[in-house]
């Protein structure tokens, strides 16, 4: 049985964290995929790295590449389109790419694998779609008042000048 797509995504993320050259190659492939568009050879070249391969260029489970190419039953399903978009869109993000890379792609294996969560032993390096973001700290009334006062002071200075 082939590794799940999400496991391959996490392995790629870990590889990019260890090797800046790998992250740069991924960014170039992602940019080409975005430019070429879904279904293009550049899209395939980018997506094939997220499926286990029997030999280079040949997926162990062709259904997985079909999922990433959007040529299976998931085509035009907004949730799956969004996951594909995140996978390609997170590719060229720069310094943060290795850590945010798997974000929002967690259940892309739905219908292809027994479960959609990363296999045990795969280190999750970023918040996944089904995890709530940490709540922003609310500013207390004193901080709000001080900020408002500073803004008024700045506006008054500007007006006087």
Rosetta silent file (secondary structure, phi, psi, omega in degrees, C-alpha in Angstrom):
SEQUENCE: XXXXXXXXXXXXXXXXXXXXXXXXXXXXXXXXXXXXXXXXXXXXXXXXXXXXXXXXXXXXXXXXXXXXXXXXXXXXXXXXXXXXXXXXXXXXXXXXXXXXXXXXXXXXXXXXXXXXXXXXXXXXXXXXXXXXXXXXXXXXXXXXXXXXXXXXXXXXXXXXX
SCORE:     score description
SCORE:     0.000 S_00000001
   1 L     0.000  133.045 -179.271    0.000    0.000    0.000 S_00000001
   2 L   -69.688  151.355  173.814    1.339    3.425   -0.974 S_00000001
   3 L   -62.660  151.300  178.074    2.023    6.079    1.635 S_00000001
   4 L   -69.583  153.288  177.639   -0.767    8.600    2.036 S_00000001
   5 H   -56.178  -47.917 -176.785   -0.482   11.940    0.253 S_00000001
   6 H   -61.357  -34.390  176.479   -0.512   13.809    3.566 S_00000001
   7 H   -65.343  -40.358  178.697    2.372   11.653    4.822 S_00000001
   8 H   -66.396  -36.128  177.133    4.357   12.518    1.709 S_00000001
   9 H   -63.515  -44.490  179.207    3.540   16.214    2.244 S_00000001
  10 H   -66.829  -38.314  177.287    4.851   16.044    5.820 S_00000001
  11 H   -63.323  -39.936  177.920    7.974   14.188    4.693 S_00000001
  12 H   -63.723  -42.975  178.634    8.585   16.899    2.087 S_00000001
  13 H   -58.844  -46.145  179.362    8.108   19.563    4.747 S_00000001
  14 H   -63.671  -40.039  178.571   10.660   17.863    7.010 S_00000001
  15 H   -62.663  -41.926  179.640   13.082   17.502    4.103 S_00000001
  16 H   -67.662  -31.292  178.264   12.777   21.206    3.291 S_00000001
  17 H   -67.479  -30.057 -179.111   13.434   22.121    6.920 S_00000001
  18 H   -87.177  -24.604 -171.521   16.733   20.231    6.744 S_00000001
  19 L  -136.650  107.409 -179.906   17.800   21.355    3.260 S_00000001
  20 H   -61.486  -32.599  177.746   17.369   24.907    1.954 S_00000001
  21 H   -62.649  -38.152  177.792   18.164   23.679   -1.552 S_00000001
  22 H   -65.492  -41.189  178.308   15.198   21.318   -1.360 S_00000001
  23 H   -64.336  -40.210  179.197   12.960   24.181   -0.268 S_00000001
  24 H   -66.167  -42.856  177.554   14.203   26.315   -3.177 S_00000001
  25 H   -61.316  -41.851  178.509   13.584   23.498   -5.694 S_00000001
  26 H   -62.056  -43.088  179.709   10.093   23.053   -4.276 S_00000001
  27 H   -61.875  -41.704  178.949    9.411   26.796   -4.586 S_00000001
  28 H   -65.091  -42.703  177.839   10.519   26.790   -8.234 S_00000001
  29 H   -63.688  -41.029 -179.742    8.333   23.770   -9.015 S_00000001
  30 H   -64.523  -44.157  179.363    5.368   25.375   -7.232 S_00000001
  31 H   -62.143  -41.471  178.071    5.775   28.655   -9.115 S_00000001
  32 H   -64.584  -39.043  178.819    5.938   26.780  -12.429 S_00000001
  33 H   -64.018  -42.117  178.653    2.823   24.792  -11.462 S_00000001
  34 H   -63.268  -45.293 -179.896    0.945   27.978  -10.638 S_00000001
  35 H   -65.319  -41.089 -178.804    2.029   29.550  -13.908 S_00000001
  36 H   -73.749  -32.422  179.069    1.200   26.407  -15.928 S_00000001
  37 L    89.608  162.005 -179.083   -2.122   25.835  -14.219 S_00000001
  38 L   -59.054  131.471  179.678   -3.974   22.771  -13.077 S_00000001
  39 L    93.450  -10.159 -179.016   -3.567   19.876  -15.488 S_00000001
  40 L   -78.001  162.248  174.423   -0.363   21.231  -17.050 S_00000001
  41 H   -58.242  -35.179  178.570    2.904   19.252  -17.207 S_00000001
  42 H   -66.565  -37.103  177.376    4.339   21.692  -14.641 S_00000001
  43 H   -63.193  -45.109  179.444    1.417   20.950  -12.285 S_00000001
  44 H   -62.345  -44.488 -179.655    2.079   17.221  -12.667 S_00000001
  45 H   -59.725  -35.651  177.843    5.827   17.693  -12.081 S_00000001
  46 H   -73.264  -47.687 -173.554    5.029   19.511   -8.829 S_00000001
  47 H   -72.473  -28.028 -177.423    2.328   17.132   -7.602 S_00000001
  48 H   -61.364  -23.982 -179.800    4.148   13.861   -8.396 S_00000001
  49 H   -70.868  -10.536 -178.708    6.524   14.578   -5.508 S_00000001
  50 H  -104.681   13.542  173.423    3.622   14.059   -3.077 S_00000001
  51 L  -127.083  142.323  177.098    2.815   10.513   -4.131 S_00000001
  52 L   -65.732  140.161 -175.408    4.913    7.459   -3.509 S_00000001
  53 E  -117.215  137.394  174.860    6.456    6.289   -6.770 S_00000001
  54 E   -66.795  -45.226  171.118    7.204    2.758   -7.993 S_00000001
  55 E  -148.477  161.229 -172.912    9.932    4.298  -10.113 S_00000001
  56 L   -48.625  124.237  177.348   10.528    7.975  -10.990 S_00000001
  57 L    88.940   -4.152 -178.287    7.432    9.483  -12.563 S_00000001
  58 E  -120.742  107.588 -177.073    5.191    6.457  -11.974 S_00000001
  59 E   -66.397  140.127  176.109    2.880    6.642   -8.945 S_00000001
  60 L   -64.429  -34.360  175.939    2.501    3.513   -6.800 S_00000001
  61 L  -127.956   97.142 -176.987   -1.201    4.403   -6.524 S_00000001
  62 H   -55.903  -24.324  177.903   -2.334    6.369   -9.618 S_00000001
  63 H   -59.783  -33.440 -179.266   -5.506    7.449   -7.766 S_00000001
  64 H   -67.219  -45.041  178.478   -3.353    9.709   -5.610 S_00000001
  65 H   -66.116  -37.927  176.248   -1.858   11.568   -8.553 S_00000001
  66 H   -59.199  -38.818  178.260   -5.323   11.798  -10.107 S_00000001
  67 H   -63.036  -46.676 -178.038   -6.510   13.410   -6.852 S_00000001
  68 H   -70.201  -29.083  177.767   -3.699   15.959   -6.923 S_00000001
  69 H   -80.046  -16.288 -179.351   -4.226   16.615  -10.619 S_00000001
  70 L    75.715   30.596  179.720   -7.957   17.125   -9.986 S_00000001
  71 L  -113.393   19.309  175.330   -8.966   14.519  -12.561 S_00000001
  72 L  -109.044 -165.418 -178.305  -10.809   12.204  -10.187 S_00000001
  73 L   -66.402   -9.066  179.856  -14.244   12.460   -8.595 S_00000001
  74 L   -85.771   -4.877  179.064  -12.936   15.310   -6.404 S_00000001
  75 L   -58.475  134.616  178.495  -12.706   17.684   -9.381 S_00000001
  76 L    69.512    9.156  170.360  -14.772   20.796   -8.755 S_00000001
  77 L   -84.588  117.120 -173.665  -15.411   19.923   -5.111 S_00000001
  78 H   -51.603  -41.161 -178.683  -14.630   23.252   -3.407 S_00000001
  79 H   -64.329  -43.807 -179.948  -12.971   21.651   -0.364 S_00000001
  80 H   -71.658  -37.650  175.795  -10.624   19.506   -2.473 S_00000001
  81 H   -59.694  -40.560  178.734   -9.912   22.372   -4.884 S_00000001
  82 H   -64.298  -41.492  179.226   -8.931   24.445   -1.844 S_00000001
  83 H   -64.144  -42.025  176.469   -6.607   21.702   -0.564 S_00000001
  84 H   -63.155  -40.898  179.491   -4.896   21.474   -3.963 S_00000001
  85 H   -62.641  -42.340  177.772   -4.619   25.264   -4.017 S_00000001
  86 H   -63.569  -41.509 -177.317   -3.009   25.287   -0.562 S_00000001
  87 H   -61.877  -43.370  179.278   -0.569   22.566   -1.555 S_00000001
  88 H   -81.019  -34.876 -178.580    0.657   24.493   -4.572 S_00000001
  89 H   -70.939  -31.472  178.847    0.194   27.932   -2.996 S_00000001
  90 L   -76.340  -13.587 -175.865    2.215   27.103    0.121 S_00000001
  91 L   -61.049  -47.081 -175.301    5.144   25.962   -2.033 S_00000001
  92 L  -100.119   31.552 -173.015    6.824   29.295   -2.828 S_00000001
  93 L   -76.112   -6.866  179.256    6.207   31.118    0.490 S_00000001
  94 L    94.494 -141.694 -174.122    9.876   31.710    1.355 S_00000001
  95 L   -58.854  -30.118 -176.793   11.417   31.164    4.772 S_00000001
  96 L   -86.074   -8.999 -176.210    8.174   29.925    6.312 S_00000001
  97 H   -49.056  -51.712 -176.514    7.457   27.351    3.588 S_00000001
  98 H   -59.610  -30.890 -177.122    8.901   24.337    5.430 S_00000001
  99 H   -88.694  -31.294 -179.166    6.867   24.992    8.563 S_00000001
 100 H   -96.350   -6.443 -170.826    3.527   26.032    7.033 S_00000001
 101 L   -48.794  -49.109 -176.817    3.700   23.748    4.045 S_00000001
 102 L   -77.731   -4.800 -175.184    1.231   21.031    5.169 S_00000001
 103 L   -56.395  133.865  174.381   -1.325   23.515    6.498 S_00000001
 104 L    68.756   19.273  179.091   -4.867   22.978    5.240 S_00000001
 105 L  -118.035    3.592 -168.047   -4.044   19.846    3.245 S_00000001
 106 L   -55.917  -34.132 -176.592   -4.717   17.321    6.031 S_00000001
 107 L  -111.266   29.218 -179.622   -7.704   15.432    4.579 S_00000001
 108 L   -66.411  -18.982  178.667   -6.741   15.414    0.913 S_00000001
 109 L   -82.399    0.897 -176.192   -6.613   11.593    1.113 S_00000001
 110 E   -51.520  124.410 -179.499  -10.341   11.388    1.879 S_00000001
 111 L    88.966  -13.281  179.242  -11.753    8.390    0.034 S_00000001
 112 L  -105.517  -29.953 -176.015   -8.292    7.100   -0.941 S_00000001
 113 E  -124.352  160.424 -178.573   -6.870    6.081    2.430 S_00000001
 114 L   -59.586  -46.711  174.034   -8.323    4.465    5.542 S_00000001
 115 L  -131.775  159.661 -174.299   -7.831    7.629    7.549 S_00000001
 116 L  -100.625   -4.496  179.906   -6.815   11.078    6.424 S_00000001
 117 L   -80.301  153.342  177.028   -4.587   12.007    9.348 S_00000001
 118 L   -56.932  145.615  178.640   -0.812   11.700    9.047 S_00000001
 119 L   -64.764  155.319  176.202    0.485    8.259    9.999 S_00000001
 120 L   -55.960  141.449  179.952    2.097    7.797   13.430 S_00000001
 121 L    95.966  -13.061  176.482    5.696    8.948   13.350 S_00000001
 122 L   -89.321  122.846 -178.103    5.003   11.831   10.959 S_00000001
 123 L   -81.923  122.166  177.273    5.802   15.075   12.723 S_00000001
 124 L   -84.967  120.237 -173.637    3.128   17.689   12.180 S_00000001
 125 L  -104.486   -5.779 -178.670    4.962   20.997   11.833 S_00000001
 126 L  -142.216  162.529  176.496    2.101   23.403   11.204 S_00000001
 127 L   -64.010  133.166  177.665   -1.463   23.982   12.277 S_00000001
 128 L   -93.777  168.392 -173.642   -3.781   21.792   10.240 S_00000001
 129 L   -59.520  -31.506 -176.463   -7.169   22.845    8.895 S_00000001
 130 L   -91.920   10.879  174.530   -9.130   21.142   11.678 S_00000001
 131 L  -105.812  133.603  179.168   -7.187   22.854   14.453 S_00000001
 132 L   -72.316  141.190  174.978   -8.397   26.211   15.616 S_00000001
 133 L   -67.348  154.836  177.829   -5.865   29.025   15.441 S_00000001
 134 L   -66.318  137.863 -179.323   -4.689   30.409   18.736 S_00000001
 135 L   -68.092  138.503  177.321   -6.877   33.260   19.855 S_00000001
 136 L   -71.083  143.528  177.892   -5.282   36.666   19.614 S_00000001
 137 L   -70.149  133.622  178.025   -4.717   38.363   22.901 S_00000001
 138 L   -83.276  141.100  178.444   -7.235   41.106   23.456 S_00000001
 139 L   -79.241  138.003  178.715   -5.857   44.462   24.400 S_00000001
 140 L   -72.116  167.360 -177.611   -6.937   45.723   27.761 S_00000001
 141 H   -61.210  -33.278 -179.931   -8.793   49.024   28.154 S_00000001
 142 H   -66.114  -43.562 -179.951   -5.620   50.858   29.264 S_00000001
 143 H   -65.729  -40.596  178.913   -3.732   49.818   26.106 S_00000001
 144 H   -62.566  -45.072 -178.816   -6.650   50.762   23.888 S_00000001
 145 H   -64.046  -42.095 -179.855   -6.950   54.180   25.530 S_00000001
 146 H   -64.900  -40.396  179.270   -3.192   54.820   25.229 S_00000001
 147 H   -65.428  -42.444  179.682   -3.234   53.830   21.557 S_00000001
 148 H   -63.669  -42.405 -179.593   -6.227   56.084   20.867 S_00000001
 149 H   -64.161  -42.278  179.445   -4.547   58.985   22.688 S_00000001
 150 H   -64.690  -39.177  178.751   -1.330   58.526   20.691 S_00000001
 151 H   -64.913  -42.094  178.282   -3.290   58.485   17.429 S_00000001
 152 H   -63.662  -41.756 -179.540   -5.094   61.723   18.362 S_00000001
 153 H   -63.186  -42.884 -179.781   -1.796   63.345   19.326 S_00000001
 154 H   -64.644  -42.195  178.527   -0.230   62.318   16.022 S_00000001
 155 H   -64.062  -40.907  179.369   -3.217   63.660   14.073 S_00000001
 156 H   -64.785  -40.907  178.134   -3.084   66.955   15.953 S_00000001
 157 H   -61.791  -44.445 -178.907    0.658   67.305   15.224 S_00000001
 158 H   -62.392  -41.708 -179.065    0.050   66.590   11.552 S_00000001
 159 H   -66.699  -38.364 -178.659   -2.751   69.173   11.437 S_00000001
 160 H   -70.689  -27.038 -176.273   -0.598   71.807   13.158 S_00000001
 161 L   -78.011    0.000    0.000    2.272   71.279   10.692 S_00000001
